[in-house]
């Protein structure tokens, strides 16, 4: 069987220009990204694709807020499902078209994915993940009183809604995804980190939260026994002292080195930190290798010419 790579692409990678956010613009970005993913498939890899959805959730929330005079608000778990479907549609269509152009016959399918979290996760007591647009204080206060939103002031830029970000424990559709992969399908799943659900005596129910996409991608990669966790991001290589005159780009890190640099505070929260943690978790659970690079450098990174590789201790 071909080697398996889980490829995690960010929601922001679908929007390269903040002045061009129409679905047609996002589709163009997806089509470009899918050319890079097709390169991986053409090199003989089997692929599972995960993706972020942060900006898309923000856009949908704004539409819902503007329509609130006429229609009820939509729960966050339904918004997660909506964006999984829409982004999955764009990826599967774009990738199918690109593979056809290359004469590669593969099936592509999207699985709307639920991810179980612990109802007692400490994150539920301290929501920290900002979502949606900035608001004036009066609007934020109204949502807090009427809709029960947690809102915080964001560095003088306005007020934002914040939600919990619990740890992913179980991919509910794991076996269905594994079956599709086993039969040779390219699967798009765990979009936006998956729809967070908790389990009780009656079964599953969605909760108001978001799961980090990189953590969930690491979990599905471990579940599937993937050979590679490839995290696509805005930069070509991971760096120490990022953005300073002492910046050092890294070609390779061992697991222990990654843990050491993480402890030293080299990786920013909400940026590179979750990607490093996800890579560490993947390797600790038996994964062979994690690779972090930009979308356009994926082919070169797979050939060992660029990107940052994180490997088990030598």
C-alpha positions as CSV (number, residue, x, y, z in Angstrom):
1,X,0.0,0.0,0.0
2,X,1.1,3.6,-0.7
3,X,2.5,5.6,2.2
4,X,-0.1,7.8,3.8
5,X,0.2,11.5,4.5
6,X,-2.3,13.6,6.4
7,X,-2.1,17.1,4.9
8,X,-3.4,19.9,7.1
9,X,-4.1,23.2,5.3
10,X,-5.1,26.4,7.1
11,X,-8.4,28.3,6.6
12,X,-6.4,31.5,6.0
13,X,-4.6,29.8,3.1
14,X,-7.9,30.0,1.3
15,X,-7.9,33.8,1.6
16,X,-4.6,35.3,0.4
17,X,-6.0,38.9,-0.1
18,X,-8.3,40.2,2.6
19,X,-9.9,42.5,0.0
20,X,-10.9,39.4,-2.1
21,X,-13.0,37.2,0.1
22,X,-15.9,36.1,-2.3
23,X,-16.5,32.4,-2.7
24,X,-15.0,32.7,-6.2
25,X,-11.8,34.1,-4.8
26,X,-11.6,31.4,-2.2
27,X,-12.2,28.8,-4.9
28,X,-9.3,30.1,-6.8
29,X,-7.0,29.7,-3.8
30,X,-8.3,26.2,-3.2
31,X,-7.6,25.3,-6.8
32,X,-4.0,26.5,-6.4
33,X,-3.6,24.5,-3.2
34,X,-5.0,21.4,-4.8
35,X,-2.3,21.6,-7.5
36,X,0.3,21.2,-4.7
37,X,-1.7,18.4,-3.1
38,X,-1.9,16.7,-6.5
39,X,1.9,16.8,-6.6
40,X,2.0,14.6,-3.5
41,X,-0.5,12.1,-5.0
42,X,1.4,12.1,-8.3
43,X,4.5,11.1,-6.3
44,X,2.7,8.0,-5.1
45,X,1.4,9.0,-1.7
46,X,-2.1,8.3,-0.4
47,X,-3.5,11.5,1.1
48,X,-6.0,12.5,3.8
49,X,-6.7,16.3,3.8
50,X,-7.8,18.3,6.8
51,X,-8.4,22.1,6.8
52,X,-9.0,25.1,8.9
53,X,-12.2,27.2,8.8
54,X,-11.5,30.2,11.0
55,X,-12.2,33.0,8.5
56,X,-15.1,31.2,7.0
57,X,-16.8,30.8,10.4
58,X,-16.3,34.5,10.9
59,X,-17.9,35.4,7.6
60,X,-20.9,33.1,8.3
61,X,-21.3,34.4,11.8
62,X,-21.4,38.0,10.4
63,X,-24.1,37.0,7.8
64,X,-26.1,35.5,10.6
65,X,-25.7,38.5,12.8
66,X,-26.8,40.8,10.0
67,X,-29.9,38.7,9.4
68,X,-30.7,38.4,13.1
69,X,-33.6,40.8,12.7
70,X,-35.4,38.3,10.5
71,X,-34.0,34.8,11.3
72,X,-32.8,33.1,14.5
73,X,-29.1,32.8,15.4
74,X,-27.4,29.5,14.3
75,X,-25.5,27.4,16.9
76,X,-21.8,27.2,16.4
77,X,-21.8,23.4,15.9
78,X,-24.1,23.9,12.9
79,X,-21.8,26.6,11.6
80,X,-18.9,24.2,11.8
81,X,-20.9,21.6,9.8
82,X,-21.8,24.2,7.2
83,X,-18.2,25.3,6.7
84,X,-16.9,21.7,6.6
85,X,-19.4,21.0,3.8
86,X,-18.6,24.1,1.8
87,X,-14.8,24.0,2.0
88,X,-14.9,20.2,1.5
89,X,-16.9,20.7,-1.7
90,X,-14.4,23.2,-3.0
91,X,-11.5,20.9,-2.2
92,X,-13.0,17.7,-3.6
93,X,-14.1,19.4,-6.8
94,X,-10.8,21.2,-7.4
95,X,-8.7,18.1,-6.6
96,X,-10.9,15.9,-8.8
97,X,-10.5,18.3,-11.7
98,X,-6.7,18.6,-11.2
99,X,-6.3,14.8,-11.0
100,X,-8.3,14.3,-14.1
101,X,-6.1,16.8,-15.9
102,X,-3.1,14.7,-14.9
103,X,-4.7,11.4,-15.9
104,X,-4.9,10.2,-12.3
105,X,-8.0,8.1,-11.5
106,X,-8.8,8.5,-7.8
107,X,-12.0,9.1,-5.9
108,X,-12.3,12.1,-3.5
109,X,-14.8,12.3,-0.7
110,X,-15.6,14.7,2.1
111,X,-16.6,13.3,5.5
112,X,-18.4,15.8,7.8
113,X,-16.6,15.0,11.0
114,X,-17.6,15.1,14.7
115,X,-14.9,15.1,17.3
116,X,-15.6,14.1,20.9
117,X,-14.4,16.3,23.7
118,X,-14.6,16.1,27.5
119,X,-17.6,18.0,28.9
120,X,-15.4,18.7,31.9
121,X,-12.5,20.0,29.9
122,X,-11.1,23.1,31.8
123,X,-11.5,25.1,28.5
124,X,-15.2,25.3,29.1
125,X,-14.6,27.3,32.3
126,X,-12.3,29.7,30.5
127,X,-13.2,30.5,26.9
128,X,-10.3,32.0,25.0
129,X,-10.8,31.4,21.3
130,X,-11.9,34.6,19.5
131,X,-14.4,34.1,16.7
132,X,-16.5,36.4,14.5
133,X,-16.1,40.1,13.9
134,X,-15.1,42.9,16.2
135,X,-18.1,44.7,17.9
136,X,-18.7,47.9,19.8
137,X,-19.1,47.5,23.5
138,X,-22.9,48.0,23.4
139,X,-23.4,45.3,20.8
140,X,-21.1,42.9,22.7
141,X,-23.1,43.6,25.9
142,X,-26.4,42.9,24.2
143,X,-25.2,39.5,22.9
144,X,-23.8,38.7,26.3
145,X,-27.1,39.4,28.0
146,X,-29.5,38.1,25.3
147,X,-27.5,35.2,23.8
148,X,-25.2,34.2,26.6
149,X,-22.0,35.0,24.7
150,X,-18.7,35.4,26.4
151,X,-17.2,38.6,25.1
152,X,-13.8,40.2,25.7
153,X,-12.1,43.5,24.8
154,X,-9.3,42.9,22.3
155,X,-6.3,45.3,22.7
156,X,-8.3,48.4,22.0
157,X,-9.5,47.1,18.7
158,X,-13.1,46.3,19.9
159,X,-14.9,43.5,21.5
160,X,-15.1,39.9,20.3
161,X,-16.9,36.7,21.2
162,X,-14.7,34.0,22.7
163,X,-15.5,30.3,22.9
164,X,-13.9,27.3,24.6
165,X,-11.2,25.3,22.7
166,X,-11.2,21.8,24.3
167,X,-8.8,19.1,23.5
168,X,-9.9,16.5,20.9
169,X,-10.3,13.0,22.3
170,X,-11.9,10.9,19.6
171,X,-12.7,11.2,15.9
172,X,-16.3,9.9,15.8
173,X,-16.1,9.0,12.1
174,X,-12.6,7.5,12.4
175,X,-13.6,4.0,11.1
176,X,-15.6,5.4,8.2
177,X,-12.6,7.5,7.2
178,X,-10.3,4.5,7.6
179,X,-12.5,2.4,5.4
180,X,-12.4,5.0,2.6
181,X,-8.7,5.3,2.8
182,X,-8.2,1.5,2.8
183,X,-10.2,1.4,-0.5
184,X,-8.0,4.1,-2.1
185,X,-10.1,7.2,-1.7
186,X,-8.6,10.6,-0.9
187,X,-10.6,11.8,2.1
188,X,-11.2,15.4,3.3
189,X,-12.2,15.3,7.0
190,X,-11.8,16.9,10.4
191,X,-12.6,20.3,8.8
192,X,-11.9,23.2,11.2
193,X,-10.8,20.7,13.9
194,X,-14.1,18.8,13.6
195,X,-17.5,19.6,15.1
196,X,-17.0,19.4,18.9
197,X,-19.5,17.0,20.6
198,X,-19.9,15.5,24.0
199,X,-21.4,12.1,24.9
200,X,-24.1,11.4,27.5
201,X,-26.6,8.6,28.1
202,X,-28.7,9.8,25.2
203,X,-25.8,9.9,22.7
204,X,-23.9,12.7,21.1
205,X,-24.7,16.4,21.1
206,X,-22.9,19.4,19.7
207,X,-21.4,22.0,22.0
208,X,-20.4,25.7,21.6
209,X,-16.7,25.4,21.1
210,X,-14.0,25.1,18.5
211,X,-11.2,22.5,18.3
212,X,-7.7,23.4,17.1
213,X,-7.3,22.1,13.6
214,X,-3.7,21.0,14.1
215,X,-4.5,19.0,17.2
216,X,-7.3,17.2,15.5
217,X,-5.2,16.6,12.4
218,X,-2.5,15.0,14.6
219,X,-5.2,12.8,16.2
220,X,-6.6,11.5,12.9
221,X,-3.0,11.0,11.6
222,X,-2.3,8.8,14.6
223,X,-5.6,6.9,14.3
224,X,-4.8,6.1,10.7
225,X,-1.2,5.2,11.3
226,X,-0.1,7.8,8.8
227,X,3.5,7.9,7.7
228,X,3.6,11.7,7.6
229,X,1.8,14.6,9.1
230,X,2.3,17.5,6.7
231,X,1.2,20.9,8.1
232,X,0.9,23.6,5.4
233,X,1.2,27.1,6.7
234,X,2.2,30.6,5.7
235,X,6.0,30.1,6.1
236,X,8.5,27.9,4.3
237,X,10.4,26.9,7.5
238,X,10.0,26.9,11.2
239,X,12.3,29.4,12.9
240,X,13.8,30.2,16.2
241,X,13.7,33.9,17.3
242,X,11.1,34.4,14.5
243,X,10.9,38.0,13.2
244,X,14.1,39.2,14.8
245,X,17.6,39.8,13.5
246,X,18.6,36.6,15.3
247,X,16.1,34.4,13.4
248,X,17.4,30.9,12.7
249,X,15.5,28.8,10.1
250,X,15.3,25.2,11.0
251,X,15.6,22.3,8.5
252,X,15.2,19.5,11.0
253,X,14.4,19.0,14.7
254,X,14.3,15.9,16.8
255,X,11.4,15.3,19.1
256,X,13.5,16.3,22.1
257,X,14.7,19.5,20.3
258,X,11.1,20.4,19.5
259,X,10.1,20.0,23.1
260,X,13.1,22.1,24.2
261,X,12.4,25.0,21.8
262,X,8.7,24.9,22.8
263,X,9.6,25.1,26.4
264,X,11.9,28.1,25.7
265,X,9.0,30.0,24.2
266,X,10.1,30.2,20.6
267,X,6.7,29.5,19.1
268,X,3.8,31.9,19.3
269,X,0.4,30.8,20.6
270,X,-2.2,30.8,17.9
271,X,0.5,30.6,15.2
272,X,3.4,28.1,15.2
273,X,2.9,26.7,18.8
274,X,-0.1,24.5,18.0
275,X,1.6,23.1,14.9
276,X,4.7,22.1,17.0
277,X,2.6,20.6,19.7
278,X,0.5,18.7,17.1
279,X,3.8,17.4,15.6
280,X,5.1,16.3,19.0
281,X,1.9,14.5,19.8
282,X,2.0,12.7,16.5
283,X,5.6,11.5,17.0
284,X,4.9,10.5,20.6
285,X,2.1,8.2,19.4
286,X,4.3,6.4,17.0
287,X,4.3,8.7,13.9
288,X,7.4,8.6,11.8
289,X,7.7,12.2,10.7
290,X,6.1,15.7,10.7
291,X,6.8,18.3,8.0
292,X,5.9,22.0,8.2
293,X,6.2,24.2,5.1
294,X,4.2,26.6,2.8
295,X,1.8,25.2,0.2
296,X,3.8,26.1,-2.8
297,X,6.9,24.4,-1.3
298,X,5.3,21.0,-0.6
299,X,6.9,19.2,-3.6
300,X,10.3,20.5,-2.7
301,X,9.8,19.8,1.0
302,X,8.9,16.1,0.2
303,X,12.1,15.9,-1.8
304,X,14.1,17.2,1.3
305,X,15.0,20.5,-0.3
306,X,13.1,22.8,2.1
307,X,10.6,22.9,4.9
308,X,11.2,21.8,8.5
309,X,11.2,18.1,9.4
310,X,10.5,16.9,12.9
311,X,11.5,13.3,13.6
312,X,11.8,10.9,16.4
313,X,15.0,11.1,18.6
314,X,18.0,9.7,16.8
